[in-house]
Amino acid sequence: MKYRAFRIDTQWIKNGRTVDGWFVLGQRSTDINWSLLHEAENLEAAREFVQGIRDDQPVYGPDGYAVEM
């Protein structure tokens, strides 16, 4: 398992600025950092992306609660 968990967030730092959007982050099993995996157009697109790469890991939404998959 490459990632321990996934998170869908609405803000990310890009080129030194905070930008709004839908971002999929993955937490690796080797450390606790969240890496940017994908930038989506909406929540449904972000969920579809995660659905394609996740096994049984938890997925968290922007509010910190689990997202139904």
N, CA, C and O atoms as a GROMACS GRO file, in nm:
protein
  276
    1MET      N    1   0.085  -0.117   0.000
    1MET     CA    2   0.000   0.000   0.000
    1MET      C    3   0.090   0.124   0.000
    1MET      O    4   0.169   0.144   0.092
    2LYS      N    5   0.076   0.205  -0.102
    2LYS     CA    6   0.161   0.322  -0.116
    2LYS      C    7   0.114   0.438  -0.027
    2LYS      O    8   0.196   0.512   0.027
    3TYR      N    9  -0.016   0.454  -0.013
    3TYR     CA   10  -0.072   0.563   0.068
    3TYR      C   11  -0.153   0.508   0.184
    3TYR      O   12  -0.226   0.410   0.169
    4ARG      N   13  -0.141   0.572   0.301
    4ARG     CA   14  -0.217   0.532   0.420
    4ARG      C   15  -0.357   0.590   0.418
    4ARG      O   16  -0.451   0.526   0.466
    5ALA      N   17  -0.370   0.711   0.364
    5ALA     CA   18  -0.500   0.779   0.363
    5ALA      C   19  -0.501   0.882   0.251
    5ALA      O   20  -0.396   0.920   0.198
    6PHE      N   21  -0.621   0.927   0.216
    6PHE     CA   22  -0.638   1.032   0.116
    6PHE      C   23  -0.720   1.145   0.176
    6PHE      O   24  -0.799   1.123   0.268
    7ARG      N   25  -0.699   1.264   0.124
    7ARG     CA   26  -0.774   1.381   0.170
    7ARG      C   27  -0.814   1.464   0.049
    7ARG      O   28  -0.732   1.488  -0.040
    8ILE      N   29  -0.937   1.509   0.048
    8ILE     CA   30  -0.984   1.601  -0.056
    8ILE      C   31  -0.994   1.737   0.012
    8ILE      O   32  -1.067   1.754   0.109
    9ASP      N   33  -0.921   1.834  -0.040
    9ASP     CA   34  -0.915   1.966   0.022
    9ASP      C   35  -0.956   2.073  -0.078
    9ASP      O   36  -0.956   2.050  -0.198
   10THR      N   37  -0.991   2.192  -0.027
   10THR     CA   38  -1.036   2.300  -0.114
   10THR      C   39  -0.934   2.412  -0.129
   10THR      O   40  -0.957   2.506  -0.205
   11GLN      N   41  -0.822   2.404  -0.059
   11GLN     CA   42  -0.716   2.504  -0.073
   11GLN      C   43  -0.581   2.435  -0.076
   11GLN      O   44  -0.561   2.331  -0.012
   12TRP      N   45  -0.488   2.493  -0.151
   12TRP     CA   46  -0.353   2.439  -0.161
   12TRP      C   47  -0.258   2.553  -0.192
   12TRP      O   48  -0.300   2.653  -0.252
   13ILE      N   49  -0.134   2.541  -0.153
   13ILE     CA   50  -0.034   2.643  -0.185
   13ILE      C   51   0.031   2.604  -0.317
   13ILE      O   52   0.092   2.498  -0.329
   14LYS      N   53   0.018   2.692  -0.416
   14LYS     CA   54   0.068   2.666  -0.550
   14LYS      C   55   0.146   2.788  -0.596
   14LYS      O   56   0.093   2.899  -0.599
   15ASN      N   57   0.272   2.769  -0.631
   15ASN     CA   58   0.359   2.878  -0.674
   15ASN      C   59   0.364   2.991  -0.571
   15ASN      O   60   0.365   3.109  -0.607
   16GLY      N   61   0.368   2.954  -0.444
   16GLY     CA   62   0.380   3.052  -0.337
   16GLY      C   63   0.252   3.124  -0.301
   16GLY      O   64   0.254   3.217  -0.220
   17ARG      N   65   0.139   3.084  -0.360
   17ARG     CA   66   0.011   3.148  -0.330
   17ARG      C   67  -0.091   3.042  -0.289
   17ARG      O   68  -0.085   2.928  -0.334
   18THR      N   69  -0.184   3.082  -0.205
   18THR     CA   70  -0.294   2.993  -0.168
   18THR      C   71  -0.400   3.003  -0.276
   18THR      O   72  -0.448   3.112  -0.308
   19VAL      N   73  -0.438   2.888  -0.331
   19VAL     CA   74  -0.539   2.886  -0.436
   19VAL      C   75  -0.657   2.800  -0.393
   19VAL      O   76  -0.642   2.706  -0.315
   20ASP      N   77  -0.774   2.834  -0.445
   20ASP     CA   78  -0.896   2.757  -0.417
   20ASP      C   79  -0.921   2.660  -0.531
   20ASP      O   80  -0.886   2.687  -0.646
   21GLY      N   81  -0.980   2.548  -0.500
   21GLY     CA   82  -1.011   2.446  -0.599
   21GLY      C   83  -1.040   2.316  -0.526
   21GLY      O   84  -1.072   2.316  -0.407
   22TRP      N   85  -1.029   2.205  -0.596
   22TRP     CA   86  -1.047   2.071  -0.538
   22TRP      C   87  -0.918   1.995  -0.557
   22TRP      O   88  -0.877   1.970  -0.670
   23PHE      N   89  -0.854   1.959  -0.447
   23PHE     CA   90  -0.722   1.896  -0.452
   23PHE      C   91  -0.727   1.761  -0.379
   23PHE      O   92  -0.783   1.750  -0.270
   24VAL      N   93  -0.667   1.660  -0.441
   24VAL     CA   94  -0.658   1.528  -0.380
   24VAL      C   95  -0.517   1.512  -0.326
   24VAL      O   96  -0.419   1.526  -0.400
   25LEU      N   97  -0.506   1.482  -0.197
   25LEU     CA   98  -0.377   1.464  -0.131
   25LEU      C   99  -0.366   1.321  -0.082
   25LEU      O  100  -0.466   1.259  -0.045
   26GLY      N  101  -0.245   1.269  -0.082
   26GLY     CA  102  -0.221   1.134  -0.033
   26GLY      C  103  -0.116   1.135   0.076
   26GLY      O  104  -0.015   1.204   0.065
   27GLN      N  105  -0.139   1.058   0.181
   27GLN     CA  106  -0.043   1.047   0.291
   27GLN      C  107   0.032   0.915   0.274
   27GLN      O  108  -0.027   0.808   0.282
   28ARG      N  109   0.162   0.925   0.252
   28ARG     CA  110   0.244   0.805   0.230
   28ARG      C  111   0.262   0.726   0.358
   28ARG      O  112   0.248   0.778   0.468
   29SER      N  113   0.292   0.597   0.341
   29SER     CA  114   0.315   0.514   0.459
   29SER      C  115   0.452   0.538   0.521
   29SER      O  116   0.475   0.498   0.635
   30THR      N  117   0.544   0.602   0.449
   30THR     CA  118   0.679   0.623   0.500
   30THR      C  119   0.692   0.749   0.586
   30THR      O  120   0.785   0.759   0.666
   31ASP      N  121   0.601   0.845   0.570
   31ASP     CA  122   0.606   0.967   0.651
   31ASP      C  123   0.464   1.017   0.673
   31ASP      O  124   0.368   0.954   0.631
   32ILE      N  125   0.451   1.131   0.739
   32ILE     CA  126   0.318   1.182   0.769
   32ILE      C  127   0.280   1.301   0.681
   32ILE      O  128   0.177   1.364   0.705
   33ASN      N  129   0.360   1.333   0.581
   33ASN     CA  130   0.332   1.446   0.493
   33ASN      C  131   0.222   1.412   0.393
   33ASN      O  132   0.205   1.296   0.355
   34TRP      N  133   0.148   1.514   0.351
   34TRP     CA  134   0.044   1.498   0.249
   34TRP      C  135   0.099   1.550   0.117
   34TRP      O  136   0.140   1.665   0.108
   35SER      N  137   0.100   1.466   0.015
   35SER     CA  138   0.150   1.503  -0.118
   35SER      C  139   0.031   1.530  -0.210
   35SER      O  140  -0.070   1.461  -0.204
   36LEU      N  141   0.045   1.631  -0.295
   36LEU     CA  142  -0.058   1.662  -0.393
   36LEU      C  143  -0.056   1.557  -0.502
   36LEU      O  144   0.047   1.534  -0.565
   37LEU      N  145  -0.170   1.492  -0.525
   37LEU     CA  146  -0.181   1.387  -0.626
   37LEU      C  147  -0.257   1.432  -0.749
   37LEU      O  148  -0.226   1.390  -0.860
   38HIS      N  149  -0.358   1.517  -0.729
   38HIS     CA  150  -0.446   1.551  -0.840
   38HIS      C  151  -0.520   1.680  -0.811
   38HIS      O  152  -0.555   1.708  -0.696
   39GLU      N  153  -0.545   1.759  -0.914
   39GLU     CA  154  -0.628   1.879  -0.903
   39GLU      C  155  -0.754   1.853  -0.984
   39GLU      O  156  -0.746   1.829  -1.105
   40ALA      N  157  -0.869   1.858  -0.920
   40ALA     CA  158  -0.996   1.824  -0.985
   40ALA      C  159  -1.082   1.948  -1.003
   40ALA      O  160  -1.058   2.052  -0.941
   41GLU      N  161  -1.184   1.935  -1.089
   41GLU     CA  162  -1.274   2.047  -1.115
   41GLU      C  163  -1.385   2.059  -1.012
   41GLU      O  164  -1.436   2.169  -0.988
   42ASN      N  165  -1.422   1.946  -0.950
   42ASN     CA  166  -1.528   1.949  -0.850
   42ASN      C  167  -1.512   1.829  -0.757
   42ASN      O  168  -1.422   1.747  -0.776
   43LEU      N  169  -1.599   1.820  -0.657
   43LEU     CA  170  -1.589   1.712  -0.559
   43LEU      C  171  -1.610   1.576  -0.622
   43LEU      O  172  -1.540   1.480  -0.588
   44GLU      N  173  -1.704   1.565  -0.714
   44GLU     CA  174  -1.730   1.436  -0.779
   44GLU      C  175  -1.608   1.387  -0.857
   44GLU      O  176  -1.576   1.269  -0.853
   45ALA      N  177  -1.541   1.477  -0.928
   45ALA     CA  178  -1.421   1.439  -1.004
   45ALA      C  179  -1.310   1.396  -0.910
   45ALA      O  180  -1.236   1.302  -0.940
   46ALA      N  181  -1.298   1.462  -0.796
   46ALA     CA  182  -1.196   1.425  -0.697
   46ALA      C  183  -1.227   1.287  -0.640
   46ALA      O  184  -1.137   1.206  -0.621
   47ARG      N  185  -1.354   1.261  -0.612
   47ARG     CA  186  -1.394   1.130  -0.558
   47ARG      C  187  -1.368   1.019  -0.660
   47ARG      O  188  -1.324   0.910  -0.623
   48GLU      N  189  -1.396   1.045  -0.788
   48GLU     CA  190  -1.371   0.946  -0.892
   48GLU      C  191  -1.222   0.914  -0.903
   48GLU      O  192  -1.184   0.798  -0.921
   49PHE      N  193  -1.137   1.017  -0.891
   49PHE     CA  194  -0.993   0.995  -0.897
   49PHE      C  195  -0.948   0.905  -0.782
   49PHE      O  196  -0.874   0.809  -0.802
   50VAL      N  197  -0.992   0.937  -0.661
   50VAL     CA  198  -0.955   0.857  -0.544
   50VAL      C  199  -1.007   0.715  -0.557
   50VAL      O  200  -0.937   0.620  -0.524
   51GLN      N  201  -1.129   0.701  -0.605
   51GLN     CA  202  -1.190   0.569  -0.621
   51GLN      C  203  -1.104   0.481  -0.711
   51GLN      O  204  -1.096   0.360  -0.689
   52GLY      N  205  -1.040   0.539  -0.811
   52GLY     CA  206  -0.958   0.462  -0.903
   52GLY      C  207  -0.825   0.415  -0.847
   52GLY      O  208  -0.767   0.321  -0.900
   53ILE      N  209  -0.775   0.479  -0.740
   53ILE     CA  210  -0.643   0.442  -0.688
   53ILE      C  211  -0.645   0.387  -0.546
   53ILE      O  212  -0.542   0.340  -0.497
   54ARG      N  213  -0.759   0.392  -0.480
   54ARG     CA  214  -0.763   0.350  -0.340
   54ARG      C  215  -0.799   0.203  -0.328
   54ARG      O  216  -0.872   0.148  -0.410
   55ASP      N  217  -0.746   0.140  -0.223
   55ASP     CA  218  -0.782   0.003  -0.192
   55ASP      C  219  -0.888   0.005  -0.081
   55ASP      O  220  -1.008  -0.012  -0.108
   56ASP      N  221  -0.843   0.026   0.042
   56ASP     CA  222  -0.936   0.030   0.154
   56ASP      C  223  -0.899   0.143   0.250
   56ASP      O  224  -0.943   0.143   0.366
   57GLN      N  225  -0.820   0.238   0.204
   57GLN     CA  226  -0.774   0.347   0.289
   57GLN      C  227  -0.887   0.447   0.314
   57GLN      O  228  -0.978   0.460   0.232
   58PRO      N  229  -0.882   0.517   0.427
   58PRO     CA  230  -0.984   0.619   0.454
   58PRO      C  231  -0.964   0.741   0.365
   58PRO      O  232  -0.853   0.771   0.321
   59VAL      N  233  -1.074   0.810   0.339
   59VAL     CA  234  -1.072   0.933   0.259
   59VAL      C  235  -1.138   1.041   0.344
   59VAL      O  236  -1.250   1.025   0.391
   60TYR      N  237  -1.067   1.153   0.362
   60TYR     CA  238  -1.117   1.264   0.444
   60TYR      C  239  -1.153   1.381   0.355
   60TYR      O  240  -1.088   1.406   0.254
   61GLY      N  241  -1.257   1.453   0.393
   61GLY     CA  242  -1.301   1.570   0.319
   61GLY      C  243  -1.242   1.697   0.376
   61GLY      O  244  -1.164   1.693   0.471
   62PRO      N  245  -1.278   1.812   0.317
   62PRO     CA  246  -1.224   1.942   0.363
   62PRO      C  247  -1.257   1.973   0.508
   62PRO      O  248  -1.184   2.048   0.574
   63ASP      N  249  -1.366   1.915   0.559
   63ASP     CA  250  -1.405   1.942   0.698
   63ASP      C  251  -1.336   1.850   0.798
   63ASP      O  252  -1.355   1.864   0.919
   64GLY      N  253  -1.256   1.754   0.747
   64GLY     CA  254  -1.183   1.663   0.835
   64GLY      C  255  -1.255   1.533   0.863
   64GLY      O  256  -1.198   1.443   0.925
   65TYR      N  257  -1.379   1.522   0.819
   65TYR     CA  258  -1.457   1.400   0.841
   65TYR      C  259  -1.443   1.306   0.722
   65TYR      O  260  -1.407   1.348   0.612
   66ALA      N  261  -1.472   1.180   0.743
   66ALA     CA  262  -1.461   1.079   0.637
   66ALA      C  263  -1.562   1.108   0.526
   66ALA      O  264  -1.674   1.153   0.551
   67VAL      N  265  -1.520   1.080   0.403
   67VAL     CA  266  -1.605   1.098   0.286
   67VAL      C  267  -1.660   0.961   0.248
   67VAL      O  268  -1.585   0.863   0.241
   68GLU      N  269  -1.789   0.953   0.223
   68GLU     CA  270  -1.850   0.828   0.178
   68GLU      C  271  -1.801   0.797   0.038
   68GLU      O  272  -1.808   0.881  -0.052
   69MET      N  273  -1.751   0.676   0.019
   69MET     CA  274  -1.704   0.635  -0.113
   69MET      C  275  -1.792   0.529  -0.164
   69MET      O  276  -1.771   0.479  -0.274
   0.00000   0.00000   0.00000
